[in-house]
């Protein structure tokens, strides 16, 4: 047995020794064929207390090497990802108090500050590249709506791994450009994300290649769970509420895994309440949840969800029309006491303008969707007085230039100086806040 870690099937309990065996079994349990596994470590759990000490000075997610499925530190590929700022945003707290009479502490995870690609997928890309290097994998396949593909293309290029990326045709042009300039292959599939998945799977099978295992892939799950460790290191406790934009749902699954790894340490005693926002142009999980909730969550509710063919979202990076993770996601959200709900994608530009005005930060559309989840949660009464809120914000605007240009609102075209007038920046404050004051 691998001395540092092994995989355990959550369906039947079968133990899988290491990645060599996991990959050989096509990333599935050899007994039941399911791909839902937990990585189990031999590391003493108490060591995490040393790693999250306030005096610790982590440089990347590999600060938590003893709780990651990698054996040799010489194989680490990193650019400082995973240690992104977690900031307390007073202007949102003031809004919650002013409009809803709620005293809250609101923390924002600044994934836009990730050092490599400015996405919230860099942690998964770094760990995947490190593991593939350790296992001697030279060719890999990824299917993505954009963010995962961009991160994997970046890190796998550094690992010398040839990557074939399959994107739906509505993926952001900036994602396609980033991946292509790394020298990795991009296949823009005519159709939606579901169609891209089919073509990618056929390609991987045809050439006997490894393909990313999706939202439950231990390469992604184990990297993302370090966010739990970072929350404890920076905030000192788990939040009452965890908010993010929902596509497939690796984030909530990873939070659950991070908490599972800390059982018995006394550091965490419950899940945060998951409040997960889906864009209204492609919201199958939110629609399934609303139906199940209205019916009192009848037996088997988690198996019923709509499939949206060829969605036309404004935010394609969070659009998953066939949410195969819903049967696992819905029970997780329910156990947490949370909600899955829709947000208006049209709000993304207004939120980007507001954040740029108040924090001088340019955020991408998925980040705006996460913050829209906060505004909608306040409106719907999902948040209680005195709670600590954590928003897992998405990507920066450096890979969504068209979105950033659309968010600009102060340009005036002139012919002469007579048409120019002096201005006060604060005059724009009412303009950027107006929609939310009336929300």
N, C-alpha and C positions, 0 to 999 in steps of 0.2 A: 504494500500500500504506500502511496505517496505520503510522506511524513508530515508535510505542511497542511495539505487540504485534500478533500475528496468531494465528490458530488453525491447528493442523496436525492433520489426521486421523491417528490412530494406526493405522488400518486400511489406508489406501491412500496416505497422504502428501499428499493435496490440501491446499492452503493456502486459508484463508478469511480475508478481509481484516480484518473487524471484527464487532462485534455487529450492526450494521445488516444485513450479509450473512448472518450466523448466524441472526438472527431471521427474515429473509426466507425462508430455507431450512428453516423450522420446526425450528430447532436440530438440524440433521443435516447431514452432509457431502453436498454437491451431487453428488458423484461416486459414492459407494458407499451413501449413505443411513444410515450408522452415526453414532452420537452420541458416540463416544469420541474426544475431541480433547484436545490439549495446547495451552495458551497459551504462546506463545514470545515472549520479550521482547528488545528491542534493548539494554536496560540492561546495562552491564558487570557481570558477576557479582561482580567483586571489591568492588563497592560494598556488598554484604551484610556484609562484614567491619566496615565503619564502622557499619552499622545495628545489629549485634549486639554492639558493644563494650560492656563492662561499665559504662562511664560513660554510655551512651545512656539517655535518659529518655523512652521512648515513651509516648504518650498513648492510642493506640488501634492497631488493626491497620493503619491508614493511615500509621503510621510507616514501613511497607514499601510506600508508594505506588508506587515505581518498579518493584515486582514484582507489581503488581495491575493488572487490565485496566480501568483508568479513565483517561481522558485529562486531565480538568480537575478540579483540586482544589476548585473552586468547587461541584462537584456532590457532594462528600462529605457523607454523612449518618452521624453517629457519636454514640455516647454512651459512648465510652471502652471499648468491647468489644475483646476479643482480647488484652488485657494483664492476664490474670488471674493471681493468685498461683500459683506452682509451689512447693509446700512439701514439705519432707522430714519424713515422719511416723515418729518414733522408735518409737512404740508398736507399729507393724507390723513394724519391723525387729527389735525385741526379741522379738516373737512368733515370727518366722521363725527367729531364733537359738535361742530356748528350745525350740520344738517340732520344728524340722527341722535344727538345727545349721547354718544357712545365714547367712553374713555378707553382708548385702545393704544397698544404698542404695535406699530406696523414696521416690520423688517422686510427689506427687499434684497433678494440674492442677485447680485450684479453679474450675471453670466455674460453680459455684453462686454465685460472686462477680461474675459478669458483670453489668454495670451496668444493662442494660436489662430483660431478662426473667428473668435467672437461669438461662438454659439454655445448653447448649453449641452452640446454633444461631445465637446472636446475630451471630457474625462473618459468616455467610452472609447473614443478613437485612440487615446494614449494607451489604455490598458490592452485594447485589441491588438495594436501594433506591437506592443511588448510581448504579449503571449504568442502571437504568430511568429515573431522573430525567434522566441525561445523554442517553439515547436518546429522551426524550419519550414514553415509554410511560405510558398513563393507566389501564390496566386489566390485571389479571394474575390467574392462577389457580394455586392451590397445593393439592396433595393430600398429606396428612400423617397420621401417627399422633398428632400433638399438638405436639411441640417445635418442629419447623420452622415449622408454621403459626403458632404463637404469636410466634415471632421475626419472621417475615415480616409478620404483621399489625401488629406494633409499628412496625417500620421503614418499611414501605410507607405506613402512615398518616402518618408524618412527611414522606414524599416526596409526599404528595397522590395516591397511586395507589389506585384502588379494587380491593380484593382479594376474590375469591370463594374461600372455603376449603372443601374437602371432607374430612370426617373420618369414620372408621368409627364406628358407633354406640357402640362400647365405649371411645371416647376419654375421657380424664379430664375430669370436669366442670369442673375448674379451667381447663383449656385452652379449653374452649368459652366459659367466662365471660370470660376475658381477651380472646379474639378479638372476641367480641360487643361488649364495652364499648369497644373501639377504633372502633366504627362500621363494621366490616368484616362482610361477609356470611358466615354459617356454614351449610353444608349438612351435616347429620348423616345419613349414608347408611346405610340399613338393610342391614346386612351387614358384612363384614370389610374390611380395608385394600385387598385386591385388588379388591373390588367398588367401593370408593370411587374407586380409580384409574380404573376403567372409566367411571364416571359423570362424573368430572372431565374425562377426555379427551374424552368426547362433548360435554360442555358447552363446552369450549374450541374444539372443532371447529365446533360449531353457531354460535357467535358470533365465530369467527375471532380468538380471543384467545391470547396467549402463556400457556404453562403451565410451571411449574417443571420443569426437565429431569432431576430425580431425582438419584441419587448421583453421577453423573459430570458434572453441570451445572457448567460453568466458574464460574458465579456462586457456587456453594458450594465447589467444589474449590479455587479460587484463594484464597478467604478462609481456609479451614481449613488450607491448607498453611502459613500463617504460624505455626502452632503449632511447626513445625520450627525456624523462626527464633527463636522464643521459648525453645525448649528449649536451643538453642545459646547464646542470650544469658544465660539464667539458670543453667543447669547447666554449660555449657561444652563439652558433648559430647553426641552422641546416645546414648540408653540402649541397653543390650543387649536389653531386653525392653520391648515396648509392649503394654499391656493396655487393652481397652475392652469394653463391652457391644456386641454386634453385632445390628443390625437389617438395614440395607441395606449399610452399609460405607463411607460417605463418608470417615470418619476415616482408615482405612488407605490408601485411594486418595490422600488428600490428603498423607499423610506421604510416600508414594512420589513424588508430584509435587514436594513441597518438596525432597526429596533430589535429584531429577532437575535441578531448577533450580540446584543448587549443585555440579553435576558440574564438575570442573576447579579448584575453589577449594581443595581439600585439607581442607575442613571436615568432610566426611562421606565415608566410604569403603564403607559397607554399609547395608542395611536393618536396622532393629531386628527382633527376632524377634516376630512378631505372635501374641499369645495372645488370642483373641477368644471372648467368652462369650455364649452364647445361653440365654435362659430356657427351662426344660424344657417349658413349656406350648406353646411355639411355636419349635421349633429345627430347621427344615429344613436349614439350612446345616451345622449340627453333625452331624445324622444323615447327610447326604450325605458329609461329610468322614470320619466314622467308617467308613462302608462302603468308601469309596475307600481309606482307609488299611489296612483289613483285607485288601483285595484287592491291595495293593502299588501303588496308583495306576496302574491300567491306562490305556492310551491312550484318550482321550476321557472320562476320569473326571469332568472338570469340567462336562460337559454333562448329567450325571445327578443330579437332586436331586428330593426329594419336594415336593409342593405341599400345604400344609395349609389346607383350607377352613374358614372360620369358627372360627379358634382361640379358645380361652377363657383368655387369659393373665391372670396377676395383675399383670403390668407391660405394659400395652398399648402404651406408647411405644416398646418395642423388639421388637414382634411384627410380623414380615413373613412371611406364610404362603407367598407366591410370590416367592422370592428370585432375581429375574432377574439380579442382579449376581453370583451364585455362579460362573458360568463365568469371570469375571475375578477374583473374590475368591480362589477356591481356588488358582489358580496363583500369585497374589501371596503368599499365606500360605505356600505350599510353598517358593517361592524364598527366603523369609525364614527357613525352618526352623521355622516356627511351628505352631500348632494352632488348630482351631476345636472348641469343646466346650460341653457343657451345664452350666448351673448351676441349682441349685434355687431357684425363685422365692420359695419360702416363707422363704428366708434373708434376704430384703430387710429385713424389720422388725427382725430380730436385728442386722443390720449397721447399720441406722439408729440403733438404741439404743446400740450399741457406739461408733460415731463421735460421737454426741451426748455420751456420757459422757466419752470420752477427749479429744475436741477441742472440745467445746461448739459443734458445728456441726450444723445440721438439714439433712439431705440428702434428695433425692427418690428415688423407686424406681429410676430408671435409673442414678443414681449408686451406689446400693446394689448393683445388678447388676454394675457394673464392679468394685467391690471384692470382690464374690463371686467374680469371675473371678480375682482375686489369690489368695484363699483356696483355690480349687479348683486353681489352677496349682501352688501349693505342695504340696497334697495329692497331686496326680498326678505330681509330680516334673518338671514342665516348666521349673523354674527352677534354675539352678546357683549354687554358692557363688561369692561375690565379684562378682555381677552388679549392674548398675544397672537398676532397674525404674522405668518410668514408667506411671502409671495415669491414663488420660484419664477423669476422673470426670464424670458427667453434670450433672443439674440440681439446683437447690435445692428445698427443700420448700415454697417460697412459692407454687407452682402445684400442689401435691398435698396439700391440707390434710387430706383424709380419710386419706391415708397417714400424715401426721404425727400425727393423733389416734390412729390405730391403734398407732403406735409408742410412745405414752406408756404407762408401766407402773407408775407410783408412786402413782396416785390411790387414796385410801381414802375411802369414804363413811361419814360419822359423824353421830350425832345429838347428841352432847354432848362436852364436853372430856374426860370420863372415858375415852372411846374413843381419844383422841389420845395418842401416845407420841413422845418426842423420838427423833431418829434421827441417824445419821452417814452422810453421803453415800457414804463409802467402803464401806459395807456392801453397796452395790449392785454393786460392782466384780466380785465373784465371779459374780453373777447374769448380768451382761451378757457376761462372758467364757466362761461354762461351755460353751456349745454349740461354741465354737471350740477350746477346749482339748481337747474330746473329738471334734473333727471328723475 
